[in-house]
Amino acid sequence: MDKEEKQRFYGSMVFPGLLILILWLIKLVEVISHVSFADYGLIPQTLVGLRGILFSPLLHADWAHLSSNSIPLFLLSSGLFYYYGKKATIIFILCWLVTGLWVWIFAADTGIHIGASGVVYALATFHFTGGILRREPRMMAFSLLVAFLYGGLVWGISPDFFPGKNISWQSHLLGGLAGIIIAFAYRHDGPQRKIYQWDEDEDDDDFEYYDDEVSPSQTEPYNENQNVNDLKTKTDNTTNRISVNYTYKDKKED
């Protein structure tokens, strides 16, 4: 790994690292101050709940909730900034805001939603879908890694898998859908599969075809409008190569 690649690799971790640090500091403030910021969560279809589109991913119910979201959020965000460069910021913002907005619109009468799991689902499906769309080796490898590590996320999109638990499956489902749509929108960004094309400097009609073993300077091109009478081969004493000559009705060989 060269110097530039190292800078890119470590640079991709800066924003995700700061984000995870902020999440843990917020939870630490809650615990030390014996307060809860859950009121800043997302309450669907209410005016006060609109602020939750921005703040709900920053809030978590407890340490276990925060821990379960921190590692995938860090890895998926780092992959985003590594592969997508300058586009990563807008993609991340879209995953964050679109997921929150859709939950606010569609998850009526479901209480207060907090946690970054919706963003995690959006990033996971974004990476997986992007890898499939591009068929670029590195992206496909990363998408398979996402599927291997977080394939179990699929169970979080239905309430039937968590009976009696306050799991925001709406955030999971809508975040996953948001990631897929955003991946389609940005399918032309990020690493692309290399496509090799043959250079076509001349039209095929302009080509003269010769026997594989013949130098064009040693023989005449085949003329399909003349009748072939006889085919003779002779050894060229100068080049020791076999040349092909055609004898026609109106042309006799000396």
C-alpha positions as CSV (number, residue, x, y, z in Angstrom):
1,M,0.0,0.0,0.0
2,D,1.6,3.3,-1.1
3,K,1.6,6.5,0.8
4,E,-1.4,8.0,-1.1
5,E,-3.4,4.8,-0.5
6,K,-2.6,4.9,3.2
7,Q,-3.8,8.5,3.5
8,R,-7.0,7.6,1.7
9,F,-7.5,4.5,3.9
10,Y,-7.0,6.3,7.2
11,G,-8.7,9.4,6.0
12,S,-11.9,7.5,5.4
13,M,-12.1,6.6,9.1
14,V,-11.9,10.2,10.4
15,F,-15.6,11.2,10.0
16,P,-17.0,7.8,11.2
17,G,-14.6,7.8,14.2
18,L,-15.8,11.3,15.2
19,L,-19.4,10.3,14.7
20,I,-19.1,7.2,17.0
21,L,-17.3,9.4,19.6
22,I,-20.2,11.8,19.6
23,L,-22.7,9.0,20.0
24,W,-20.8,7.7,23.1
25,L,-20.3,11.2,24.6
26,I,-24.1,11.9,24.3
27,K,-24.9,8.6,26.1
28,L,-22.2,9.3,28.7
29,V,-23.8,12.8,29.4
30,E,-27.2,11.1,29.8
31,V,-25.9,8.6,32.3
32,I,-23.8,11.0,34.3
33,S,-26.6,13.7,34.4
34,H,-29.4,11.1,34.9
35,V,-31.4,12.6,32.1
36,S,-32.8,11.3,28.8
37,F,-32.7,12.9,25.5
38,A,-35.4,10.6,24.1
39,D,-37.8,13.5,23.7
40,Y,-35.6,14.6,20.8
41,G,-36.3,11.3,19.0
42,L,-38.5,10.9,16.0
43,I,-42.3,11.0,16.6
44,P,-44.0,10.2,13.3
45,Q,-46.5,12.6,11.8
46,T,-46.1,15.3,14.5
47,L,-44.5,18.7,14.2
48,V,-42.3,18.3,17.2
49,G,-41.2,14.9,15.9
50,L,-39.6,16.5,12.8
51,R,-36.5,17.3,14.8
52,G,-36.1,13.6,15.3
53,I,-35.1,13.2,11.6
54,L,-31.9,15.0,12.6
55,F,-31.4,13.9,16.2
56,S,-32.9,10.4,16.6
57,P,-29.8,8.5,15.1
58,L,-27.7,10.2,17.8
59,L,-29.7,8.8,20.7
60,H,-29.8,5.3,22.1
61,A,-31.8,3.6,24.8
62,D,-28.8,2.0,26.6
63,W,-25.2,0.9,26.3
64,A,-26.1,-2.4,24.6
65,H,-28.2,-0.5,22.0
66,L,-25.4,1.9,21.4
67,S,-22.8,-0.9,21.2
68,S,-24.8,-2.9,18.7
69,N,-25.0,0.0,16.3
70,S,-21.5,1.5,16.7
71,I,-19.4,-1.2,15.0
72,P,-21.5,-1.6,11.8
73,L,-22.0,2.2,11.6
74,F,-18.2,2.7,11.8
75,L,-17.3,0.0,9.2
76,L,-20.0,0.9,6.7
77,S,-19.4,4.6,6.9
78,S,-15.6,4.1,6.5
79,G,-16.3,2.0,3.4
80,L,-18.5,4.7,2.1
81,F,-15.8,7.4,2.4
82,Y,-13.1,5.1,1.2
83,Y,-14.8,4.1,-2.1
84,Y,-16.8,7.2,-2.8
85,G,-14.5,10.1,-1.8
86,K,-16.2,13.5,-2.1
87,K,-19.6,11.9,-3.0
88,A,-19.6,10.1,0.4
89,T,-20.8,13.1,2.4
90,I,-23.9,13.7,0.4
91,I,-24.7,9.9,0.2
92,F,-24.3,9.6,4.0
93,I,-26.6,12.7,4.5
94,L,-29.2,11.2,2.1
95,C,-29.2,7.9,4.0
96,W,-29.6,9.7,7.2
97,L,-32.4,12.2,6.2
98,V,-34.3,10.0,3.7
99,T,-34.6,7.2,6.3
100,G,-35.8,9.6,9.0
101,L,-38.2,11.3,6.7
102,W,-39.8,8.1,5.6
103,V,-40.2,6.9,9.1
104,W,-41.8,10.2,10.0
105,I,-44.3,9.9,7.1
106,F,-45.2,6.2,7.2
107,A,-44.7,4.9,10.8
108,A,-47.8,6.5,12.3
109,D,-48.7,5.8,16.0
110,T,-45.5,3.8,16.7
111,G,-44.1,5.9,19.6
112,I,-40.7,7.6,19.7
113,H,-38.0,6.2,17.4
114,I,-34.3,6.5,18.5
115,G,-31.1,4.9,17.4
116,A,-28.8,4.7,14.3
117,S,-30.0,1.3,13.1
118,G,-32.0,2.9,10.3
119,V,-28.9,4.5,8.9
120,V,-27.0,1.3,9.3
121,Y,-29.6,-0.5,7.2
122,A,-29.5,2.2,4.6
123,L,-25.7,2.0,4.4
124,A,-25.7,-1.8,4.3
125,T,-28.2,-2.0,1.4
126,F,-26.5,0.8,-0.4
127,H,-23.1,-1.0,-0.4
128,F,-24.6,-4.3,-1.3
129,T,-26.8,-3.0,-4.1
130,G,-23.9,-0.8,-5.4
131,G,-21.6,-3.8,-5.7
132,I,-24.1,-5.7,-7.7
133,L,-24.9,-2.8,-10.0
134,R,-21.3,-2.0,-10.9
135,R,-19.9,-5.6,-11.0
136,E,-16.6,-4.0,-10.0
137,P,-14.3,-6.5,-8.2
138,R,-13.5,-4.4,-5.1
139,M,-17.1,-3.3,-4.7
140,M,-18.4,-6.8,-5.1
141,A,-16.0,-8.0,-2.6
142,F,-17.1,-5.4,-0.1
143,S,-20.7,-6.0,-0.8
144,L,-20.2,-9.7,-0.1
145,L,-18.4,-8.8,3.1
146,V,-21.4,-6.7,4.1
147,A,-23.8,-9.5,3.3
148,F,-21.6,-12.0,5.3
149,L,-21.2,-9.7,8.4
150,Y,-24.7,-8.2,8.4
151,G,-26.8,-10.6,6.5
152,G,-28.7,-11.1,9.8
153,L,-30.0,-7.6,9.5
154,V,-32.7,-8.9,7.2
155,W,-34.5,-10.4,10.2
156,G,-34.9,-6.9,11.6
157,I,-37.3,-5.7,9.0
158,S,-40.3,-7.5,10.4
159,P,-42.0,-7.2,13.8
160,D,-42.7,-11.0,13.8
161,F,-39.0,-11.7,14.6
162,F,-39.0,-9.6,17.8
163,P,-42.4,-10.2,19.5
164,G,-42.9,-8.1,22.6
165,K,-39.9,-6.0,22.0
166,N,-39.7,-2.3,21.2
167,I,-37.7,-2.7,18.0
168,S,-38.1,0.0,15.3
169,W,-38.5,-2.4,12.5
170,Q,-40.0,0.5,10.5
171,S,-36.6,2.2,10.6
172,H,-34.9,-0.9,9.5
173,L,-37.3,-1.6,6.6
174,L,-37.5,2.0,5.3
175,G,-33.7,2.5,5.8
176,G,-33.0,-0.6,3.7
177,L,-35.3,0.6,1.0
178,A,-33.7,4.1,1.1
179,G,-30.2,2.6,0.7
180,I,-31.3,0.6,-2.4
181,I,-32.8,3.6,-4.1
182,I,-29.8,5.8,-3.3
183,A,-27.5,3.1,-4.7
184,F,-29.4,3.2,-8.0
185,A,-29.1,7.1,-8.0
186,Y,-25.3,7.0,-7.5
187,R,-24.6,3.9,-9.6
188,H,-22.3,5.9,-11.9
189,D,-20.2,7.2,-9.0
190,G,-17.5,5.4,-7.1
191,P,-15.3,2.6,-8.5
192,Q,-16.5,1.3,-11.9
193,R,-15.9,-1.9,-13.7
194,K,-13.2,-1.5,-16.4
195,I,-14.5,-2.1,-19.9
196,Y,-11.9,-2.9,-22.6
197,Q,-12.7,-1.8,-26.2
198,W,-10.8,-2.6,-29.3
199,D,-9.6,0.5,-31.2
200,E,-11.3,0.8,-34.5
201,D,-9.2,3.2,-36.6
202,E,-10.4,2.0,-39.9
203,D,-13.6,0.5,-41.4
204,D,-13.5,-3.2,-42.2
205,D,-14.3,-2.4,-45.8
206,D,-10.9,-0.7,-46.2
207,F,-8.9,-3.8,-45.0
208,E,-7.0,-6.0,-47.5
209,Y,-6.9,-9.6,-46.4
210,Y,-3.8,-11.8,-46.9
211,D,-2.8,-15.3,-46.0
212,D,-1.4,-15.5,-42.4
213,E,2.1,-16.4,-43.6
214,V,2.3,-13.7,-46.3
215,S,3.7,-10.2,-46.2
216,P,1.3,-7.7,-48.0
217,S,4.3,-6.5,-50.1
218,Q,4.8,-10.0,-51.5
219,T,1.4,-10.7,-52.9
220,E,-1.6,-9.2,-54.5
221,P,-4.9,-8.9,-52.5
222,Y,-7.6,-11.3,-53.5
223,N,-10.0,-9.9,-56.0
224,E,-13.4,-11.7,-55.6
225,N,-14.6,-10.4,-59.0
226,Q,-12.1,-12.4,-61.0
227,N,-12.3,-16.2,-61.5
228,V,-9.5,-18.2,-60.0
229,N,-8.1,-20.7,-62.5
230,D,-5.1,-22.1,-60.7
231,L,-3.4,-21.8,-57.3
232,K,0.3,-22.1,-57.2
233,T,2.7,-21.8,-54.3
234,K,6.3,-21.0,-54.5
235,T,9.1,-20.4,-52.1
236,D,10.4,-16.9,-51.9
237,N,14.2,-17.3,-52.1
238,T,14.7,-13.9,-50.4
239,T,12.5,-14.4,-47.3
240,N,12.1,-18.2,-47.1
241,R,8.4,-17.7,-46.6
242,I,5.6,-19.2,-48.5
243,S,3.7,-16.7,-50.6
244,V,0.4,-17.3,-52.2
245,N,-0.2,-16.2,-55.8
246,Y,-3.3,-16.4,-57.8
247,T,-3.4,-17.0,-61.6
248,Y,-6.5,-15.7,-63.4
249,K,-7.9,-16.4,-66.9
250,D,-6.8,-13.0,-68.2
251,K,-3.4,-13.1,-66.5
252,K,-0.7,-15.6,-67.0
253,E,2.2,-16.1,-64.7
254,D,5.6,-15.7,-66.4
